[in-house]
Each structure stands twice: as C-alpha cells, then as structure tokens.
Amino acid sequence: MISGKINFKNFYPIIKKNEIKKILKFTLNSNNEVINSLKKNFKLSYDIKKIKKIQNNSDLRVIGIGGSILGAKAIYSFLRHKI
C-alpha cells in the first residue's frame, strides 16, 4: 500500500547538454596521451633508424606491461640513454 505522503524522486543527477559539451571539449583539447593517440595525426615517437640498428641484435627482450602504449613509452624513456 502506497501512502499519498511519499514523494518519489529521480536520484540520478541531471546533467545539461551544455555541461556535457564543455566536459567533452575540455577532455579532447587536453594534452592527454590516450586522447592524442586516437587522433588522425598521431605519430609514434620512435625512429625507424634506431629500430633498424636494434633489428640486427639477437638478444632482444620485450617487457609486457599491458595493453597500453604508455607502459612501453615509460620503459623507453627510462632506458633511452642505453639505446
């Protein structure tokens, strides 16, 4: 039995379209590596000449950190002085 004194409200926050547009524009214009990797003009920061030098080495180890390029980029920047 439902009483007439009970008020039901929508508890989900109401976000206006303008607020969503502002958040989306801010996210797309930010200097975020993940967002930049989705753009058409994205280029990886490796050099083909360096890869050809490494290609002749028989002792090469690949370290997996997950499905993101950011882990490999971190390892590269850490070991850059040795390459």
Phi and psi restraints in degrees (range 20) as a CNS / XPLOR table:
assign (resid 1 and name C) (resid 2 and name N)
       (resid 2 and name CA) (resid 2 and name C) 1.0 -101.5 20.0 2
assign (resid 2 and name N) (resid 2 and name CA)
       (resid 2 and name C) (resid 3 and name N) 1.0 129.5 20.0 2
assign (resid 2 and name C) (resid 3 and name N)
       (resid 3 and name CA) (resid 3 and name C) 1.0 -82.7 20.0 2
assign (resid 3 and name N) (resid 3 and name CA)
       (resid 3 and name C) (resid 4 and name N) 1.0 151.8 20.0 2
assign (resid 3 and name C) (resid 4 and name N)
       (resid 4 and name CA) (resid 4 and name C) 1.0 -75.0 20.0 2
assign (resid 4 and name N) (resid 4 and name CA)
       (resid 4 and name C) (resid 5 and name N) 1.0 -12.2 20.0 2
assign (resid 4 and name C) (resid 5 and name N)
       (resid 5 and name CA) (resid 5 and name C) 1.0 -89.4 20.0 2
assign (resid 5 and name N) (resid 5 and name CA)
       (resid 5 and name C) (resid 6 and name N) 1.0 -3.4 20.0 2
assign (resid 5 and name C) (resid 6 and name N)
       (resid 6 and name CA) (resid 6 and name C) 1.0 -91.8 20.0 2
assign (resid 6 and name N) (resid 6 and name CA)
       (resid 6 and name C) (resid 7 and name N) 1.0 126.3 20.0 2
assign (resid 6 and name C) (resid 7 and name N)
       (resid 7 and name CA) (resid 7 and name C) 1.0 -105.1 20.0 2
assign (resid 7 and name N) (resid 7 and name CA)
       (resid 7 and name C) (resid 8 and name N) 1.0 126.8 20.0 2
assign (resid 7 and name C) (resid 8 and name N)
       (resid 8 and name CA) (resid 8 and name C) 1.0 -97.6 20.0 2
assign (resid 8 and name N) (resid 8 and name CA)
       (resid 8 and name C) (resid 9 and name N) 1.0 130.3 20.0 2
assign (resid 8 and name C) (resid 9 and name N)
       (resid 9 and name CA) (resid 9 and name C) 1.0 -124.3 20.0 2
assign (resid 9 and name N) (resid 9 and name CA)
       (resid 9 and name C) (resid 10 and name N) 1.0 155.9 20.0 2
assign (resid 9 and name C) (resid 10 and name N)
       (resid 10 and name CA) (resid 10 and name C) 1.0 -81.7 20.0 2
assign (resid 10 and name N) (resid 10 and name CA)
       (resid 10 and name C) (resid 11 and name N) 1.0 117.9 20.0 2
assign (resid 10 and name C) (resid 11 and name N)
       (resid 11 and name CA) (resid 11 and name C) 1.0 -87.6 20.0 2
assign (resid 11 and name N) (resid 11 and name CA)
       (resid 11 and name C) (resid 12 and name N) 1.0 -6.7 20.0 2
assign (resid 11 and name C) (resid 12 and name N)
       (resid 12 and name CA) (resid 12 and name C) 1.0 -74.9 20.0 2
assign (resid 12 and name N) (resid 12 and name CA)
       (resid 12 and name C) (resid 13 and name N) 1.0 136.0 20.0 2
assign (resid 12 and name C) (resid 13 and name N)
       (resid 13 and name CA) (resid 13 and name C) 1.0 -67.9 20.0 2
assign (resid 13 and name N) (resid 13 and name CA)
       (resid 13 and name C) (resid 14 and name N) 1.0 140.1 20.0 2
assign (resid 13 and name C) (resid 14 and name N)
       (resid 14 and name CA) (resid 14 and name C) 1.0 -93.0 20.0 2
assign (resid 14 and name N) (resid 14 and name CA)
       (resid 14 and name C) (resid 15 and name N) 1.0 117.5 20.0 2
assign (resid 14 and name C) (resid 15 and name N)
       (resid 15 and name CA) (resid 15 and name C) 1.0 -109.5 20.0 2
assign (resid 15 and name N) (resid 15 and name CA)
       (resid 15 and name C) (resid 16 and name N) 1.0 126.0 20.0 2
assign (resid 15 and name C) (resid 16 and name N)
       (resid 16 and name CA) (resid 16 and name C) 1.0 -77.0 20.0 2
assign (resid 16 and name N) (resid 16 and name CA)
       (resid 16 and name C) (resid 17 and name N) 1.0 155.8 20.0 2
assign (resid 16 and name C) (resid 17 and name N)
       (resid 17 and name CA) (resid 17 and name C) 1.0 -59.8 20.0 2
assign (resid 17 and name N) (resid 17 and name CA)
       (resid 17 and name C) (resid 18 and name N) 1.0 -36.6 20.0 2
assign (resid 17 and name C) (resid 18 and name N)
       (resid 18 and name CA) (resid 18 and name C) 1.0 -64.5 20.0 2
assign (resid 18 and name N) (resid 18 and name CA)
       (resid 18 and name C) (resid 19 and name N) 1.0 -38.0 20.0 2
assign (resid 18 and name C) (resid 19 and name N)
       (resid 19 and name CA) (resid 19 and name C) 1.0 -66.7 20.0 2
assign (resid 19 and name N) (resid 19 and name CA)
       (resid 19 and name C) (resid 20 and name N) 1.0 -40.2 20.0 2
assign (resid 19 and name C) (resid 20 and name N)
       (resid 20 and name CA) (resid 20 and name C) 1.0 -64.0 20.0 2
assign (resid 20 and name N) (resid 20 and name CA)
       (resid 20 and name C) (resid 21 and name N) 1.0 -41.8 20.0 2
assign (resid 20 and name C) (resid 21 and name N)
       (resid 21 and name CA) (resid 21 and name C) 1.0 -62.4 20.0 2
assign (resid 21 and name N) (resid 21 and name CA)
       (resid 21 and name C) (resid 22 and name N) 1.0 -41.1 20.0 2
assign (resid 21 and name C) (resid 22 and name N)
       (resid 22 and name CA) (resid 22 and name C) 1.0 -64.0 20.0 2
assign (resid 22 and name N) (resid 22 and name CA)
       (resid 22 and name C) (resid 23 and name N) 1.0 -43.8 20.0 2
assign (resid 22 and name C) (resid 23 and name N)
       (resid 23 and name CA) (resid 23 and name C) 1.0 -64.5 20.0 2
assign (resid 23 and name N) (resid 23 and name CA)
       (resid 23 and name C) (resid 24 and name N) 1.0 -42.3 20.0 2
assign (resid 23 and name C) (resid 24 and name N)
       (resid 24 and name CA) (resid 24 and name C) 1.0 -65.6 20.0 2
assign (resid 24 and name N) (resid 24 and name CA)
       (resid 24 and name C) (resid 25 and name N) 1.0 -44.0 20.0 2
assign (resid 24 and name C) (resid 25 and name N)
       (resid 25 and name CA) (resid 25 and name C) 1.0 -62.6 20.0 2
assign (resid 25 and name N) (resid 25 and name CA)
       (resid 25 and name C) (resid 26 and name N) 1.0 -42.0 20.0 2
assign (resid 25 and name C) (resid 26 and name N)
       (resid 26 and name CA) (resid 26 and name C) 1.0 -62.4 20.0 2
assign (resid 26 and name N) (resid 26 and name CA)
       (resid 26 and name C) (resid 27 and name N) 1.0 -43.4 20.0 2
assign (resid 26 and name C) (resid 27 and name N)
       (resid 27 and name CA) (resid 27 and name C) 1.0 -65.4 20.0 2
assign (resid 27 and name N) (resid 27 and name CA)
       (resid 27 and name C) (resid 28 and name N) 1.0 -43.4 20.0 2
assign (resid 27 and name C) (resid 28 and name N)
       (resid 28 and name CA) (resid 28 and name C) 1.0 -70.5 20.0 2
assign (resid 28 and name N) (resid 28 and name CA)
       (resid 28 and name C) (resid 29 and name N) 1.0 -30.7 20.0 2
assign (resid 28 and name C) (resid 29 and name N)
       (resid 29 and name CA) (resid 29 and name C) 1.0 -89.0 20.0 2
assign (resid 29 and name N) (resid 29 and name CA)
       (resid 29 and name C) (resid 30 and name N) 1.0 -7.2 20.0 2
assign (resid 29 and name C) (resid 30 and name N)
       (resid 30 and name CA) (resid 30 and name C) 1.0 -73.4 20.0 2
assign (resid 30 and name N) (resid 30 and name CA)
       (resid 30 and name C) (resid 31 and name N) 1.0 159.5 20.0 2
assign (resid 30 and name C) (resid 31 and name N)
       (resid 31 and name CA) (resid 31 and name C) 1.0 -90.2 20.0 2
assign (resid 31 and name N) (resid 31 and name CA)
       (resid 31 and name C) (resid 32 and name N) 1.0 65.9 20.0 2
assign (resid 31 and name C) (resid 32 and name N)
       (resid 32 and name CA) (resid 32 and name C) 1.0 -103.2 20.0 2
assign (resid 32 and name N) (resid 32 and name CA)
       (resid 32 and name C) (resid 33 and name N) 1.0 130.7 20.0 2
assign (resid 32 and name C) (resid 33 and name N)
       (resid 33 and name CA) (resid 33 and name C) 1.0 -62.1 20.0 2
assign (resid 33 and name N) (resid 33 and name CA)
       (resid 33 and name C) (resid 34 and name N) 1.0 -38.9 20.0 2
assign (resid 33 and name C) (resid 34 and name N)
       (resid 34 and name CA) (resid 34 and name C) 1.0 -67.5 20.0 2
assign (resid 34 and name N) (resid 34 and name CA)
       (resid 34 and name C) (resid 35 and name N) 1.0 -44.6 20.0 2
assign (resid 34 and name C) (resid 35 and name N)
       (resid 35 and name CA) (resid 35 and name C) 1.0 -65.9 20.0 2
assign (resid 35 and name N) (resid 35 and name CA)
       (resid 35 and name C) (resid 36 and name N) 1.0 -41.3 20.0 2
assign (resid 35 and name C) (resid 36 and name N)
       (resid 36 and name CA) (resid 36 and name C) 1.0 -64.3 20.0 2
assign (resid 36 and name N) (resid 36 and name CA)
       (resid 36 and name C) (resid 37 and name N) 1.0 -31.2 20.0 2
assign (resid 36 and name C) (resid 37 and name N)
       (resid 37 and name CA) (resid 37 and name C) 1.0 -70.3 20.0 2
assign (resid 37 and name N) (resid 37 and name CA)
       (resid 37 and name C) (resid 38 and name N) 1.0 -15.5 20.0 2
assign (resid 37 and name C) (resid 38 and name N)
       (resid 38 and name CA) (resid 38 and name C) 1.0 -91.1 20.0 2
assign (resid 38 and name N) (resid 38 and name CA)
       (resid 38 and name C) (resid 39 and name N) 1.0 -7.1 20.0 2
assign (resid 38 and name C) (resid 39 and name N)
       (resid 39 and name CA) (resid 39 and name C) 1.0 -80.3 20.0 2
assign (resid 39 and name N) (resid 39 and name CA)
       (resid 39 and name C) (resid 40 and name N) 1.0 156.7 20.0 2
assign (resid 39 and name C) (resid 40 and name N)
       (resid 40 and name CA) (resid 40 and name C) 1.0 -66.5 20.0 2
assign (resid 40 and name N) (resid 40 and name CA)
       (resid 40 and name C) (resid 41 and name N) 1.0 -34.9 20.0 2
assign (resid 40 and name C) (resid 41 and name N)
       (resid 41 and name CA) (resid 41 and name C) 1.0 -91.7 20.0 2
assign (resid 41 and name N) (resid 41 and name CA)
       (resid 41 and name C) (resid 42 and name N) 1.0 18.8 20.0 2
assign (resid 41 and name C) (resid 42 and name N)
       (resid 42 and name CA) (resid 42 and name C) 1.0 -73.0 20.0 2
assign (resid 42 and name N) (resid 42 and name CA)
       (resid 42 and name C) (resid 43 and name N) 1.0 133.1 20.0 2
assign (resid 42 and name C) (resid 43 and name N)
       (resid 43 and name CA) (resid 43 and name C) 1.0 -129.0 20.0 2
assign (resid 43 and name N) (resid 43 and name CA)
       (resid 43 and name C) (resid 44 and name N) 1.0 137.4 20.0 2
assign (resid 43 and name C) (resid 44 and name N)
       (resid 44 and name CA) (resid 44 and name C) 1.0 -68.8 20.0 2
assign (resid 44 and name N) (resid 44 and name CA)
       (resid 44 and name C) (resid 45 and name N) 1.0 155.8 20.0 2
assign (resid 44 and name C) (resid 45 and name N)
       (resid 45 and name CA) (resid 45 and name C) 1.0 -94.5 20.0 2
assign (resid 45 and name N) (resid 45 and name CA)
       (resid 45 and name C) (resid 46 and name N) 1.0 19.6 20.0 2
assign (resid 45 and name C) (resid 46 and name N)
       (resid 46 and name CA) (resid 46 and name C) 1.0 -95.3 20.0 2
assign (resid 46 and name N) (resid 46 and name CA)
       (resid 46 and name C) (resid 47 and name N) 1.0 158.4 20.0 2
assign (resid 46 and name C) (resid 47 and name N)
       (resid 47 and name CA) (resid 47 and name C) 1.0 -109.8 20.0 2
assign (resid 47 and name N) (resid 47 and name CA)
       (resid 47 and name C) (resid 48 and name N) 1.0 131.0 20.0 2
assign (resid 47 and name C) (resid 48 and name N)
       (resid 48 and name CA) (resid 48 and name C) 1.0 -64.6 20.0 2
assign (resid 48 and name N) (resid 48 and name CA)
       (resid 48 and name C) (resid 49 and name N) 1.0 -32.9 20.0 2
assign (resid 48 and name C) (resid 49 and name N)
       (resid 49 and name CA) (resid 49 and name C) 1.0 -63.1 20.0 2
assign (resid 49 and name N) (resid 49 and name CA)
       (resid 49 and name C) (resid 50 and name N) 1.0 -40.4 20.0 2
assign (resid 49 and name C) (resid 50 and name N)
       (resid 50 and name CA) (resid 50 and name C) 1.0 -66.3 20.0 2
assign (resid 50 and name N) (resid 50 and name CA)
       (resid 50 and name C) (resid 51 and name N) 1.0 -37.6 20.0 2
assign (resid 50 and name C) (resid 51 and name N)
       (resid 51 and name CA) (resid 51 and name C) 1.0 -66.3 20.0 2
assign (resid 51 and name N) (resid 51 and name CA)
       (resid 51 and name C) (resid 52 and name N) 1.0 -38.8 20.0 2
assign (resid 51 and name C) (resid 52 and name N)
       (resid 52 and name CA) (resid 52 and name C) 1.0 -65.7 20.0 2
assign (resid 52 and name N) (resid 52 and name CA)
       (resid 52 and name C) (resid 53 and name N) 1.0 -33.4 20.0 2
assign (resid 52 and name C) (resid 53 and name N)
       (resid 53 and name CA) (resid 53 and name C) 1.0 -66.0 20.0 2
assign (resid 53 and name N) (resid 53 and name CA)
       (resid 53 and name C) (resid 54 and name N) 1.0 -41.9 20.0 2
assign (resid 53 and name C) (resid 54 and name N)
       (resid 54 and name CA) (resid 54 and name C) 1.0 -72.3 20.0 2
assign (resid 54 and name N) (resid 54 and name CA)
       (resid 54 and name C) (resid 55 and name N) 1.0 -27.3 20.0 2
assign (resid 54 and name C) (resid 55 and name N)
       (resid 55 and name CA) (resid 55 and name C) 1.0 -59.2 20.0 2
assign (resid 55 and name N) (resid 55 and name CA)
       (resid 55 and name C) (resid 56 and name N) 1.0 -31.0 20.0 2
assign (resid 55 and name C) (resid 56 and name N)
       (resid 56 and name CA) (resid 56 and name C) 1.0 -78.1 20.0 2
assign (resid 56 and name N) (resid 56 and name CA)
       (resid 56 and name C) (resid 57 and name N) 1.0 -15.3 20.0 2
assign (resid 56 and name C) (resid 57 and name N)
       (resid 57 and name CA) (resid 57 and name C) 1.0 -72.3 20.0 2
assign (resid 57 and name N) (resid 57 and name CA)
       (resid 57 and name C) (resid 58 and name N) 1.0 137.0 20.0 2
assign (resid 57 and name C) (resid 58 and name N)
       (resid 58 and name CA) (resid 58 and name C) 1.0 -91.0 20.0 2
assign (resid 58 and name N) (resid 58 and name CA)
       (resid 58 and name C) (resid 59 and name N) 1.0 -16.3 20.0 2
assign (resid 58 and name C) (resid 59 and name N)
       (resid 59 and name CA) (resid 59 and name C) 1.0 -105.4 20.0 2
assign (resid 59 and name N) (resid 59 and name CA)
       (resid 59 and name C) (resid 60 and name N) 1.0 94.8 20.0 2
assign (resid 59 and name C) (resid 60 and name N)
       (resid 60 and name CA) (resid 60 and name C) 1.0 -132.7 20.0 2
assign (resid 60 and name N) (resid 60 and name CA)
       (resid 60 and name C) (resid 61 and name N) 1.0 131.3 20.0 2
assign (resid 60 and name C) (resid 61 and name N)
       (resid 61 and name CA) (resid 61 and name C) 1.0 -118.9 20.0 2
assign (resid 61 and name N) (resid 61 and name CA)
       (resid 61 and name C) (resid 62 and name N) 1.0 135.5 20.0 2
assign (resid 61 and name C) (resid 62 and name N)
       (resid 62 and name CA) (resid 62 and name C) 1.0 -109.9 20.0 2
assign (resid 62 and name N) (resid 62 and name CA)
       (resid 62 and name C) (resid 63 and name N) 1.0 125.7 20.0 2
assign (resid 62 and name C) (resid 63 and name N)
       (resid 63 and name CA) (resid 63 and name C) 1.0 -105.3 20.0 2
assign (resid 63 and name N) (resid 63 and name CA)
       (resid 63 and name C) (resid 64 and name N) 1.0 121.9 20.0 2
assign (resid 63 and name C) (resid 64 and name N)
       (resid 64 and name CA) (resid 64 and name C) 1.0 -92.7 20.0 2
assign (resid 64 and name N) (resid 64 and name CA)
       (resid 64 and name C) (resid 65 and name N) 1.0 132.8 20.0 2
assign (resid 64 and name C) (resid 65 and name N)
       (resid 65 and name CA) (resid 65 and name C) 1.0 -122.9 20.0 2
assign (resid 65 and name N) (resid 65 and name CA)
       (resid 65 and name C) (resid 66 and name N) 1.0 -0.4 20.0 2
assign (resid 65 and name C) (resid 66 and name N)
       (resid 66 and name CA) (resid 66 and name C) 1.0 133.8 20.0 2
assign (resid 66 and name N) (resid 66 and name CA)
       (resid 66 and name C) (resid 67 and name N) 1.0 -165.6 20.0 2
assign (resid 66 and name C) (resid 67 and name N)
       (resid 67 and name CA) (resid 67 and name C) 1.0 -89.9 20.0 2
assign (resid 67 and name N) (resid 67 and name CA)
       (resid 67 and name C) (resid 68 and name N) 1.0 10.9 20.0 2
assign (resid 67 and name C) (resid 68 and name N)
       (resid 68 and name CA) (resid 68 and name C) 1.0 -109.8 20.0 2
assign (resid 68 and name N) (resid 68 and name CA)
       (resid 68 and name C) (resid 69 and name N) 1.0 148.9 20.0 2
assign (resid 68 and name C) (resid 69 and name N)
       (resid 69 and name CA) (resid 69 and name C) 1.0 -73.3 20.0 2
assign (resid 69 and name N) (resid 69 and name CA)
       (resid 69 and name C) (resid 70 and name N) 1.0 -18.4 20.0 2
assign (resid 69 and name C) (resid 70 and name N)
       (resid 70 and name CA) (resid 70 and name C) 1.0 -66.4 20.0 2
assign (resid 70 and name N) (resid 70 and name CA)
       (resid 70 and name C) (resid 71 and name N) 1.0 -33.5 20.0 2
assign (resid 70 and name C) (resid 71 and name N)
       (resid 71 and name CA) (resid 71 and name C) 1.0 -66.1 20.0 2
assign (resid 71 and name N) (resid 71 and name CA)
       (resid 71 and name C) (resid 72 and name N) 1.0 -45.6 20.0 2
assign (resid 71 and name C) (resid 72 and name N)
       (resid 72 and name CA) (resid 72 and name C) 1.0 -64.9 20.0 2
assign (resid 72 and name N) (resid 72 and name CA)
       (resid 72 and name C) (resid 73 and name N) 1.0 -36.2 20.0 2
assign (resid 72 and name C) (resid 73 and name N)
       (resid 73 and name CA) (resid 73 and name C) 1.0 -66.4 20.0 2
assign (resid 73 and name N) (resid 73 and name CA)
       (resid 73 and name C) (resid 74 and name N) 1.0 -37.9 20.0 2
assign (resid 73 and name C) (resid 74 and name N)
       (resid 74 and name CA) (resid 74 and name C) 1.0 -65.7 20.0 2
assign (resid 74 and name N) (resid 74 and name CA)
       (resid 74 and name C) (resid 75 and name N) 1.0 -42.2 20.0 2
assign (resid 74 and name C) (resid 75 and name N)
       (resid 75 and name CA) (resid 75 and name C) 1.0 -64.1 20.0 2
assign (resid 75 and name N) (resid 75 and name CA)
       (resid 75 and name C) (resid 76 and name N) 1.0 -42.4 20.0 2
assign (resid 75 and name C) (resid 76 and name N)
       (resid 76 and name CA) (resid 76 and name C) 1.0 -61.7 20.0 2
assign (resid 76 and name N) (resid 76 and name CA)
       (resid 76 and name C) (resid 77 and name N) 1.0 -45.0 20.0 2
assign (resid 76 and name C) (resid 77 and name N)
       (resid 77 and name CA) (resid 77 and name C) 1.0 -68.0 20.0 2
assign (resid 77 and name N) (resid 77 and name CA)
       (resid 77 and name C) (resid 78 and name N) 1.0 -29.9 20.0 2
assign (resid 77 and name C) (resid 78 and name N)
       (resid 78 and name CA) (resid 78 and name C) 1.0 -72.1 20.0 2
assign (resid 78 and name N) (resid 78 and name CA)
       (resid 78 and name C) (resid 79 and name N) 1.0 -38.1 20.0 2
assign (resid 78 and name C) (resid 79 and name N)
       (resid 79 and name CA) (resid 79 and name C) 1.0 -101.3 20.0 2
assign (resid 79 and name N) (resid 79 and name CA)
       (resid 79 and name C) (resid 80 and name N) 1.0 11.2 20.0 2
assign (resid 79 and name C) (resid 80 and name N)
       (resid 80 and name CA) (resid 80 and name C) 1.0 -57.5 20.0 2
assign (resid 80 and name N) (resid 80 and name CA)
       (resid 80 and name C) (resid 81 and name N) 1.0 -38.9 20.0 2
assign (resid 80 and name C) (resid 81 and name N)
       (resid 81 and name CA) (resid 81 and name C) 1.0 -68.7 20.0 2
assign (resid 81 and name N) (resid 81 and name CA)
       (resid 81 and name C) (resid 82 and name N) 1.0 -19.2 20.0 2
assign (resid 81 and name C) (resid 82 and name N)
       (resid 82 and name CA) (resid 82 and name C) 1.0 -91.4 20.0 2
assign (resid 82 and name N) (resid 82 and name CA)
       (resid 82 and name C) (resid 83 and name N) 1.0 -13.6 20.0 2
